[in-house]
């Protein structure tokens, strides 16, 4: 039977290192010679099993993005974001196409409000044996005001955000546009960390397969709205057009 909740192993969770807030904690991803269960490595990018698999009934992997502990999508070279997204999408689809999972999650945490525990830049690819995330996703989640469009890919500001306020969508319909998709993700990460709000230093990338489309949702992270926590009511800002104009002014 398909699960309605994922179960978090608290005993494992207590053992996880914490370097997002406590910067004195030794970074496990910097000491590459001590990494175990490495699945594949391409230059500084390393795909490996998650040493702290807190989610039960899942296959948890981590993609270390870079050997720069203070690095981030907003500061990488364009060449690196192209290679990083291609590597991550390849491994995500590899797990999806294996037939071993009901669905596979691909996401990134950055910053203290993102849900991550390790500062060193990384993404996660998680196979869910008994949970299908598609049940929680609607096409309207990715409707929005156009910011920019390239070959087979477009960047929008969501008019029906999943959690609330400002969410950005990057929608790929032609796989030749994957490098441009990576560039949009970089622009949005830079925008969030430098222009949205001086206190905003956290964001998430969430990836979805919707038919033949590959979609990324980029979400600035603050303290979550009580209306969303208590009632699942998302809120949308009343100045979306102004926000789109500001993004265009800075980047396009």
C-alpha positions in Angstrom: 0.0 0.0 0.0 1.3 3.5 -0.9 2.5 5.4 2.1 0.9 8.7 3.2 3.9 9.8 5.3 7.6 9.2 5.3 9.1 8.0 8.6 12.1 9.9 10.0 14.6 7.8 12.0 15.3 10.1 15.0 18.1 7.9 16.3 20.1 8.4 13.1 19.1 12.0 12.9 20.7 12.8 16.2 24.0 11.6 14.8 24.1 13.9 11.7 26.8 16.5 11.7 25.6 20.2 11.8 27.7 22.7 9.9 25.0 25.1 8.5 24.8 27.0 11.8 27.8 25.6 13.8 30.6 26.5 11.4 33.2 25.0 13.8 31.9 21.5 13.0 34.3 19.5 10.8 32.9 19.2 7.3 32.5 15.5 6.2 32.4 16.5 2.5 35.8 18.3 2.5 37.7 15.2 3.6 37.2 13.3 0.3 39.7 10.6 1.3 37.4 9.5 4.1 34.2 9.3 2.0 32.6 5.9 1.8 30.1 4.2 -0.6 31.0 6.5 -3.5 28.8 5.6 -6.5 30.5 7.8 -9.1 32.8 10.8 -9.3 33.3 13.4 -12.1 36.0 15.8 -11.2 35.0 17.6 -8.0 31.4 16.3 -8.2 30.9 13.1 -6.1 27.7 11.0 -6.0 27.6 8.7 -2.9 25.3 7.0 -0.5 24.0 9.2 2.4 25.9 8.2 5.5 22.9 9.2 7.6 19.8 7.7 5.9 17.1 9.2 8.2 14.2 8.4 5.9 12.9 4.8 6.3 12.0 2.7 3.2 14.1 4.9 1.0 17.4 4.8 -1.0 19.2 8.0 0.0 22.1 9.5 -2.0 24.0 12.7 -1.9 25.6 14.6 -4.8 28.5 16.8 -3.6 28.5 19.7 -5.9 32.1 21.1 -5.6 35.3 20.9 -3.6 34.6 24.5 -2.4 33.0 24.3 1.0 31.7 27.9 0.7 30.7 27.5 -2.9 27.1 27.8 -4.2 25.1 27.8 -7.4 25.1 31.6 -7.3 28.9 31.7 -7.7 29.9 28.7 -9.8 31.1 29.2 -13.4 28.5 28.6 -16.1 30.5 25.5 -17.2 30.2 24.0 -13.8 26.5 24.6 -13.4 26.0 23.0 -16.8 28.0 19.9 -15.8 26.4 19.7 -12.3 22.8 19.8 -13.5 23.5 17.3 -16.3 25.2 14.9 -13.7 22.4 15.3 -11.2 19.6 14.9 -13.8 21.3 11.8 -15.2 21.5 10.1 -11.9 18.0 11.1 -10.9 16.5 9.6 -14.1 18.7 6.6 -13.7 17.0 5.8 -10.4 13.6 6.7 -11.8 14.0 4.4 -14.8 15.3 1.5 -12.7 11.7 0.6 -11.8 12.8 0.1 -8.2 10.9 3.0 -6.7 7.4 4.5 -6.7 9.1 7.9 -7.2 12.4 9.6 -6.9 13.1 13.0 -5.2 15.8 15.4 -6.5 16.3 18.5 -4.4 18.8 21.0 -2.9 18.9 22.7 0.5 20.9 25.9 1.0 21.1 27.9 4.2 19.7 27.7 7.8 16.0 27.8 6.8 16.3 25.3 4.0 16.1 22.1 6.0 19.7 21.1 5.5 22.4 20.3 8.1 25.7 20.5 6.2 26.9 23.8 4.7 29.1 22.2 2.0 27.1 22.5 -1.2 25.3 19.3 -2.1 22.0 18.0 -3.6 20.1 14.9 -2.7 18.6 12.1 -4.8 16.2 9.9 -2.9 14.4 6.8 -4.1 11.0 6.3 -2.4 9.9 2.7 -2.2 6.4 3.2 -1.1 5.6 6.9 -1.7 4.6 8.7 -4.9 5.3 12.4 -4.7 3.3 13.1 -7.9 0.1 12.7 -5.8 1.0 15.9 -4.1 1.7 17.9 -7.2 -0.6 19.8 -9.6 0.0 21.4 -12.9 -1.2 24.7 -11.5 1.8 24.7 -9.1 3.9 25.7 -12.1 1.8 28.3 -13.7 3.3 31.8 -13.6 4.3 35.1 -15.1 7.0 34.8 -17.7 10.4 36.2 -16.7 12.5 34.9 -19.7 12.4 32.2 -22.3 15.1 30.3 -24.1 15.2 27.4 -26.5 12.9 24.8 -25.0 12.9 26.3 -21.5 11.2 29.1 -19.7 11.6 30.9 -16.3 8.4 32.1 -14.5 7.3 33.6 -11.2 4.5 31.4 -9.8 1.0 32.7 -9.6 -0.1 29.6 -7.6 2.8 29.0 -5.2 2.7 25.7 -3.3 3.7 27.1 0.0 3.4 30.9 -0.5 4.6 34.3 -1.6 7.4 34.1 -4.2 8.3 30.8 -5.9 10.1 30.5 -9.3 9.6 27.9 -11.9 12.1 26.7 -14.6 10.2 24.5 -17.1 12.2 22.5 -19.6 10.3 21.0 -22.6 13.3 20.4 -24.9 16.2 18.5 -23.4 18.6 20.5 -25.6 17.8 23.4 -23.3 19.3 21.8 -20.2 22.4 24.1 -20.1 20.1 27.2 -20.2 18.0 25.6 -17.4 21.1 25.5 -15.3 21.8 29.1 -16.0 18.3 30.1 -15.0 18.8 28.2 -11.7 22.0 30.1 -11.1 20.3 33.4 -11.8 17.5 32.7 -9.4 19.9 31.5 -6.6 21.9 34.8 -7.1 18.7 36.8 -7.1 17.4 35.3 -3.9 20.7 35.6 -2.0 21.4 39.2 -3.1 18.2 41.0 -4.0 15.0 39.5 -2.5 15.7 40.4 1.1 18.9 41.1 2.9 17.9 38.6 5.5 17.2 35.8 3.0 20.2 33.4 2.9 18.3 30.2 2.3 16.6 28.6 -0.6 15.6 25.2 -2.1 15.6 23.7 -5.5 12.9 21.0 -6.1 12.8 19.0 -9.3 9.8 17.3 -10.8 8.9 15.1 -13.8 5.6 16.1 -15.3 4.9 14.1 -18.5 7.7 15.0 -20.9 8.7 18.1 -19.0 11.4 18.5 -16.4 10.5 21.3 -13.9 12.5 22.9 -11.2 10.9 25.1 -8.5 13.2 27.5 -6.7 11.9 28.7 -3.3 13.3 31.4 -1.1 13.1 30.1 2.5 12.1 32.1 5.5 10.1 31.1 8.7 7.2 29.2 7.3 3.8 31.0 7.4 1.5 29.8 10.2 -1.4 29.8 7.7 0.4 27.2 5.7 1.5 25.1 8.7 -1.9 25.1 10.4 -4.3 25.2 7.5 -2.3 24.4 4.3 -3.3 27.8 2.9 -0.6 29.2 0.7 -0.4 33.0 0.2 0.6 34.8 -3.0 2.1 38.3 -3.0 0.2 41.2 -4.6 3.3 42.7 -6.5 4.3 39.8 -8.8 4.5 42.0 -11.8 6.9 44.4 -10.0 9.0 41.5 -8.9 9.3 40.2 -12.5 10.3 43.7 -13.7 13.0 43.8 -11.1 14.4 40.4 -12.1 14.5 41.5 -15.7 16.2 44.7 -14.8 19.0 42.9 -13.0 19.6 39.9 -15.3 17.9 40.2 -18.7 
